[in-house]
Amino acid sequence: MSLPKTLSYISFTLMLAAAGAAFYWKKTTDLADADGVDFIQAGPFQIAVSVDPLKPRAGKNQIRIEIRDAKDIPVSGADVRAVAEMPAMGAMPAMRAVADFHESSPGIFTGEIELAMVGSWPLVVDVSTGHDRHVDLAFDMSTNRKGLRLKSAPQPSDTAYYTCAMHPSVRGAAPGNCPICGMDLQPVSHDELQSGSIMVDSSRRQSIGIKTGTVERQAFTLPIHLHGQVTYDETRLRDISLRFDGWIGDLDADFEGKQVKRGELLFTVYSPELLAVQDEYLRARRRGDALEQAARRRLLLWGLSEEQIDWLVEQQKAQDYIPIFSPVSGVVIQKNIVPGSAFEKGDNLLRIADLSQVWIEAHAYEDQLPLLHKGMPAKVRLTNVYHEEISATLTQIDPFLNHSNRSARLRVTLPNTDGELRPGLFADIILSAELGNLLVVPRDAVLISGKKRIVFRDLGQGRLEPVQVRTGYGDSDRIVIRSGLQAGDKIITSGVFLIAAESRLKSGAQQW
């Protein structure tokens, strides 16, 4: 191909390309103009917002948001939110529609919003790329007209939205009046939104019964309630056993629970071995030889008392059945014999408990043990006479733990002269641990939310802020605050559940 023809061909191609580009630019401009979509200068951003269909409808609609910076470069990774809210009308509550966005291409975010019914749906668009780069735009959106009408595009601000103190469901992107009651809308900052703080004016405080108090340091005594049981004083138990083999003759202590006195007959025994030693002693005594003292000592070692041996001397002959007397006064709590029973030396025949003094035993868990010490005062309440308290002293704390329940046994000792403290009776032990001056709040001021503990701090001018605190010990009226508050802080002490519900509605359940 000759050079002139080549140049003519290139010129023709360039003309076609230029014409196509001009046509494409004009078509794109016409579409943008037709949709009425223009970039809005909003703080550090240029933002274009459009809706599809152009005339919103009841049901699903597409929202497209394009974001550029001041240099006309697409902004990626922005946090984009859009909320449309139809205000309450009469008995009909306010309705909200929230769009979930995804970034379809750099700087372009698309989402779907579903309108429940026809009518006016004011739209608020929130764009953020960090704490200091945040803007809100407000639009009038209605199913009765095409496109979106810009209502406000504020400069970057700490204000997240404006709300009514009496009607928190009302939210606006700019100052104004509540459409329900006409009150001035109050600003809510992003920090307040994040923390869940709310505004409650004096009239609402009175209507929902909110009361305030002050965090104080007070002397704190922790009551420790332990469930226990009356049991025998182990130092006052006596087992009756003999040092020879034999058989039971008469049995006077013939049932468990029988009261016996010291020196009272319990039973008689027959023992061939004992009979032989008796005879040996009496014959040695009649002879007056040196074996008398050895035989007498042998009888003493076998468990006979001096009185029993003297009685044997008076009888002048060995006795087939020897009486056994009670060494203590008390109650038979265990009986292992009946008349005619055979026994071997060392067998436990009876157990007698002296009930003039008893123990009350309870168990304290390992986290309670650092608060307890021997000698501390205690109060005892019995289940059968619960209205009465008996003063006592903590006499013992075991130096080891029960491995099954991680607790240590402790006891108090009580006199029982009238016998009313029956072993097996349930009892409550109340101990008082003096913990000194601690930071405390009323128990009703603390809201329990799972593992978290929340107290509402009064910031003044109607603003309340939820504060997460660490709590310590508590009694029926107060709870110790370990961190989160300081002495002198003003807090809410009544009505916290209603405040918490409103704070959750505003900040979102994810905060708590």
Secondary structure as UniProt FT lines:
FT   HELIX           3..35
FT   STRAND          40..42
FT   TURN            43..44
FT   STRAND          45..52
FT   STRAND          59..69
FT   TURN            70..71
FT   STRAND          79..86
FT   TURN            90..91
FT   STRAND          95..105
FT   TURN            106..107
FT   STRAND          108..115
FT   STRAND          123..130
FT   TURN            131..132
FT   STRAND          133..140
FT   TURN            143..144
FT   STRAND          149..152
FT   STRAND          159..163
FT   TURN            168..169
FT   STRAND          171..172
FT   TURN            179..181
FT   STRAND          186..189
FT   HELIX           190..195
FT   STRAND          198..199
FT   HELIX           202..208
FT   STRAND          211..214
FT   STRAND          216..232
FT   HELIX           234..236
FT   STRAND          237..240
FT   STRAND          246..251
FT   TURN            256..257
FT   STRAND          259..260
FT   TURN            262..263
FT   STRAND          265..270
FT   HELIX           272..287
FT   HELIX           291..301
FT   TURN            302..303
FT   HELIX           306..315
FT   STRAND          321..325
FT   STRAND          330..335
FT   TURN            339..340
FT   STRAND          342..343
FT   TURN            345..346
FT   STRAND          350..353
FT   TURN            355..356
FT   STRAND          357..365
FT   TURN            366..368
FT   HELIX           369..371
FT   TURN            374..375
FT   STRAND          377..382
FT   TURN            383..384
FT   STRAND          385..397
FT   TURN            403..406
FT   STRAND          407..415
FT   TURN            417..418
FT   TURN            423..424
FT   STRAND          426..442
FT   HELIX           443..445
FT   STRAND          447..449
FT   TURN            450..451
FT   STRAND          452..460
FT   TURN            461..462
FT   STRAND          463..468
FT   STRAND          470..474
FT   STRAND          478..483
FT   TURN            487..488
FT   STRAND          490..494
FT   HELIX           496..507
FT   HELIX           509..511
//
